[in-house]
């Protein structure tokens, strides 16, 4: 028991599973208690049984799978545009200081801006159809990825660059070296990028949408069907988790040495902790 309170002490997979069930069990138990004893009004927090039934109605009557796929397609388009622009630009910014100092004064404040404030601007510029939704999602993800690419490129050891130049590498060879050295860490950030996309897609789909998880939740809210609202929120969480899991699986297949390095670090930490 005392080992649980050791700083950075690793825990077993079984303990992780038990703690996950404990945390979710606590949430569901509190939800059940709040609704069973009428502590909160039903329209603010519907009972769990009603939400489970609403989940079935979303699947059978409201095309849950089609709405999830439409949201994923919008996020996927924005994601691809984001990767296609942010990675080359971030690579150049991390390589040439003058370009970084030219672009960063604009990019840095954008990461702190509330993206919701830009909805009217995107409607005015791009209308209210698909282009606006994809553009809005791209805007929400782009500056985060750009900053991360620059950071990972800057982390590449200068000795690698100096060795390449000593061996006669051209400028484009060095840029390719920087890309290859930083890309595994950049790919690992795609999971968070997708989480950001799922966060913003709800807002984008509340504007003149006829399909998507955001539209599905907003349509339920307009008729005060809060059981369907909460069922939609849970469906969004499950969909986002599944896509994140797929990206994690793909990262393990593409970059297995990163997992080996992490396990070696954890083992070293465990050995160090046991020797104290």
C-alpha positions as CSV (number, residue, x, y, z in Angstrom):
1,X,0.0,0.0,0.0
2,X,2.8,2.4,0.8
3,X,4.3,1.9,-2.7
4,X,1.2,3.7,-4.1
5,X,2.4,7.0,-2.7
6,X,6.0,6.7,-4.0
7,X,6.8,9.5,-6.5
8,X,6.5,8.3,-10.1
9,X,6.0,4.7,-9.0
10,X,4.8,2.6,-11.9
11,X,1.7,0.4,-11.3
12,X,0.7,-2.9,-12.9
13,X,-1.8,-3.2,-15.7
14,X,-4.2,-5.0,-13.4
15,X,-4.1,-2.1,-10.9
16,X,-4.7,0.4,-13.8
17,X,-7.8,-1.6,-14.8
18,X,-9.1,-1.7,-11.3
19,X,-8.6,2.1,-10.8
20,X,-10.3,2.7,-14.2
21,X,-13.4,0.7,-13.1
22,X,-13.3,2.4,-9.7
23,X,-13.3,5.9,-11.2
24,X,-16.1,5.2,-13.7
25,X,-18.1,3.3,-11.1
26,X,-17.9,6.3,-8.9
27,X,-19.2,8.6,-11.6
28,X,-22.1,6.3,-12.6
29,X,-22.9,5.7,-9.0
30,X,-23.1,9.4,-8.3
31,X,-25.2,9.9,-11.4
32,X,-27.6,7.2,-10.3
33,X,-27.9,8.6,-6.8
34,X,-28.5,12.2,-8.0
35,X,-31.3,11.0,-10.3
36,X,-32.8,8.3,-8.1
37,X,-33.4,10.6,-5.1
38,X,-34.4,13.6,-7.2
39,X,-31.6,15.8,-6.1
40,X,-31.5,17.4,-9.5
41,X,-34.4,18.0,-11.9
42,X,-34.9,15.3,-14.6
43,X,-34.4,17.8,-17.4
44,X,-30.9,18.8,-16.2
45,X,-29.7,15.2,-15.5
46,X,-31.8,12.4,-16.9
47,X,-31.6,8.9,-15.3
48,X,-29.0,6.5,-16.6
49,X,-31.7,4.0,-17.8
50,X,-33.3,6.6,-19.9
51,X,-30.0,7.6,-21.5
52,X,-29.3,3.9,-22.3
53,X,-32.7,3.7,-24.0
54,X,-32.0,6.9,-25.9
55,X,-28.7,5.5,-27.1
56,X,-30.7,2.6,-28.7
57,X,-33.0,5.2,-30.3
58,X,-30.0,7.1,-31.7
59,X,-28.8,3.9,-33.3
60,X,-32.2,2.7,-34.7
61,X,-34.0,6.0,-35.5
62,X,-31.4,8.8,-35.8
63,X,-28.7,7.1,-37.9
64,X,-26.0,7.3,-35.2
65,X,-23.3,5.6,-37.3
66,X,-23.9,7.9,-40.2
67,X,-23.7,11.0,-38.1
68,X,-20.5,9.8,-36.4
69,X,-19.0,9.1,-39.8
70,X,-20.0,12.6,-41.1
71,X,-18.3,14.2,-38.1
72,X,-15.2,12.0,-38.6
73,X,-15.1,13.0,-42.3
74,X,-15.1,16.7,-41.5
75,X,-12.4,16.3,-38.9
76,X,-10.4,14.1,-41.2
77,X,-10.5,16.7,-44.0
78,X,-9.4,19.5,-41.6
79,X,-6.8,17.2,-40.2
80,X,-5.2,16.4,-43.6
81,X,-5.1,20.1,-44.5
82,X,-3.6,20.9,-41.2
83,X,-0.8,18.2,-41.5
84,X,-0.1,19.2,-45.1
85,X,0.5,22.8,-44.2
86,X,1.7,22.8,-40.6
87,X,4.4,20.2,-40.9
88,X,6.3,21.7,-43.8
89,X,5.9,25.2,-42.4
90,X,6.9,24.1,-38.9
91,X,10.0,22.3,-40.3
92,X,11.1,25.5,-42.1
93,X,10.4,27.7,-39.0
94,X,12.5,25.3,-36.9
95,X,15.3,25.4,-39.4
96,X,15.4,29.1,-40.3
97,X,15.3,31.5,-37.4
98,X,14.3,34.5,-39.6
99,X,11.2,32.6,-40.8
100,X,10.3,31.7,-37.2
101,X,10.5,35.4,-36.1
102,X,8.4,36.4,-39.1
103,X,5.5,34.0,-38.5
104,X,5.5,33.3,-34.8
105,X,4.3,36.8,-33.7
106,X,1.1,35.9,-35.5
107,X,0.9,32.2,-34.7
108,X,1.6,32.5,-31.0
109,X,-1.3,34.8,-30.1
110,X,-3.7,32.6,-32.1
111,X,-3.1,29.7,-29.8
112,X,-4.5,31.7,-26.9
113,X,-7.5,33.1,-28.8
114,X,-11.0,31.6,-28.0
115,X,-11.9,29.8,-31.2
116,X,-15.6,30.3,-30.5
117,X,-15.1,34.0,-31.2
118,X,-14.2,33.2,-34.8
119,X,-17.5,31.4,-35.7
120,X,-19.2,34.6,-37.1
121,X,-16.0,35.5,-39.0
122,X,-15.9,32.1,-40.7
123,X,-19.6,32.2,-41.5
124,X,-19.1,35.6,-43.1
125,X,-16.0,34.5,-45.1
126,X,-17.0,30.9,-46.1
127,X,-20.7,30.8,-45.8
128,X,-22.6,28.2,-43.7
129,X,-21.9,25.0,-45.7
130,X,-19.2,22.3,-45.5
131,X,-16.3,24.7,-46.4
132,X,-17.0,26.7,-43.3
133,X,-17.1,23.7,-41.0
134,X,-13.9,22.2,-42.4
135,X,-12.1,25.6,-42.4
136,X,-13.2,26.2,-38.8
137,X,-11.9,22.9,-37.7
138,X,-8.6,23.4,-39.5
139,X,-8.2,26.8,-37.8
140,X,-8.8,25.2,-34.4
141,X,-6.1,22.5,-34.9
142,X,-3.5,24.3,-37.1
143,X,-1.7,26.6,-34.7
144,X,-1.4,23.8,-32.1
145,X,0.3,21.5,-34.5
146,X,2.5,24.2,-35.9
147,X,3.9,25.0,-32.5
148,X,4.5,21.4,-31.7
149,X,6.3,20.8,-35.0
150,X,8.6,23.7,-34.4
151,X,9.3,22.5,-30.9
152,X,10.1,18.9,-32.0
153,X,12.4,20.2,-34.8
154,X,14.2,22.3,-32.3
155,X,14.7,19.3,-30.1
156,X,16.8,17.5,-32.8
157,X,20.4,17.3,-31.6
158,X,22.7,19.7,-33.4
159,X,25.4,17.0,-33.6
160,X,23.2,15.2,-36.2
161,X,23.1,18.3,-38.4
162,X,26.8,18.9,-38.0
163,X,27.6,15.3,-38.8
164,X,25.4,15.4,-41.9
165,X,27.1,18.7,-43.1
166,X,30.5,17.2,-42.5
167,X,29.6,14.2,-44.7
168,X,28.7,16.6,-47.5
169,X,24.9,16.8,-47.1
170,X,23.0,19.5,-49.0
171,X,20.5,21.8,-47.4
172,X,17.5,19.7,-48.5
173,X,19.3,16.6,-47.1
174,X,19.5,18.3,-43.7
175,X,15.8,19.3,-43.9
176,X,14.9,15.7,-44.6
177,X,17.0,14.6,-41.7
178,X,15.2,17.0,-39.4
179,X,11.9,15.8,-40.6
180,X,12.7,12.1,-40.1
181,X,14.1,12.7,-36.6
182,X,11.1,14.8,-35.4
183,X,8.2,13.0,-37.2
184,X,7.7,10.1,-34.7
185,X,7.1,12.6,-31.9
186,X,4.9,14.7,-34.2
187,X,2.8,11.7,-35.1
188,X,2.3,11.0,-31.4
189,X,0.7,14.4,-31.1
190,X,-1.9,13.5,-33.7
191,X,-4.0,11.8,-31.0
192,X,-4.3,15.1,-29.2
193,X,-5.0,16.9,-32.5
194,X,-7.9,14.5,-33.1
195,X,-9.2,15.2,-29.6
196,X,-9.2,18.9,-30.4
197,X,-11.1,18.2,-33.6
198,X,-13.8,16.2,-31.8
199,X,-14.1,19.1,-29.3
200,X,-14.6,21.7,-32.0
201,X,-16.7,19.7,-34.4
202,X,-19.7,20.0,-32.1
203,X,-19.6,23.8,-32.4
204,X,-19.1,23.7,-36.1
205,X,-22.0,21.4,-36.7
206,X,-24.4,23.5,-34.7
207,X,-24.4,25.9,-37.6
208,X,-26.7,24.9,-40.5
209,X,-26.0,21.2,-40.4
210,X,-28.2,18.4,-41.4
211,X,-25.9,15.6,-40.3
212,X,-23.2,15.0,-37.7
213,X,-23.0,14.4,-34.0
214,X,-23.2,18.1,-33.2
215,X,-26.3,18.4,-35.3
216,X,-27.7,15.3,-33.5
217,X,-27.1,16.8,-30.1
218,X,-28.4,20.2,-31.0
219,X,-31.6,18.8,-32.6
220,X,-32.3,16.9,-29.4
221,X,-31.7,20.0,-27.3
222,X,-34.2,22.0,-29.3
223,X,-37.0,19.6,-28.5
224,X,-35.8,19.3,-24.8
225,X,-35.0,15.6,-25.2
226,X,-32.2,15.6,-22.7
227,X,-32.0,11.9,-22.6
228,X,-31.0,12.0,-26.2
229,X,-28.6,14.9,-25.5
230,X,-26.7,12.9,-22.9
231,X,-26.8,9.8,-25.1
232,X,-25.3,11.9,-27.9
233,X,-22.5,13.2,-25.6
234,X,-21.7,9.6,-24.6
235,X,-21.6,8.5,-28.2
236,X,-19.2,11.3,-29.1
237,X,-16.9,10.2,-26.2
238,X,-16.9,6.6,-27.4
239,X,-16.3,7.6,-31.1
240,X,-13.4,9.9,-30.1
241,X,-11.9,7.2,-27.9
242,X,-12.0,4.6,-30.6
243,X,-10.3,6.9,-33.2
244,X,-7.7,7.8,-30.6
245,X,-7.1,4.1,-29.9
246,X,-6.7,3.4,-33.6
247,X,-4.1,6.2,-33.9
248,X,-2.3,4.8,-30.8
249,X,-2.2,1.3,-32.5
250,X,-0.9,2.8,-35.7
251,X,1.8,4.6,-33.8
252,X,3.0,1.4,-32.2
253,X,3.1,-0.3,-35.6
254,X,5.0,2.5,-37.3
255,X,7.4,3.5,-34.5
256,X,7.9,0.4,-32.3
257,X,11.2,1.7,-31.0
258,X,9.5,4.5,-29.2
259,X,7.6,2.0,-27.1
260,X,10.8,0.1,-26.4
261,X,12.4,3.3,-25.2
262,X,9.5,4.2,-23.0
263,X,9.5,0.7,-21.4
264,X,13.3,1.0,-20.8
265,X,12.8,4.3,-19.1
266,X,10.0,2.9,-16.9
267,X,12.2,-0.1,-16.0
268,X,15.1,2.1,-15.1
269,X,12.8,4.2,-12.9
270,X,11.5,1.1,-11.2
271,X,15.0,-0.2,-10.5
272,X,16.0,3.1,-9.1
273,X,13.0,3.3,-6.9
274,X,13.5,-0.3,-5.5
275,X,17.2,0.4,-4.7
276,X,16.3,3.3,-2.4
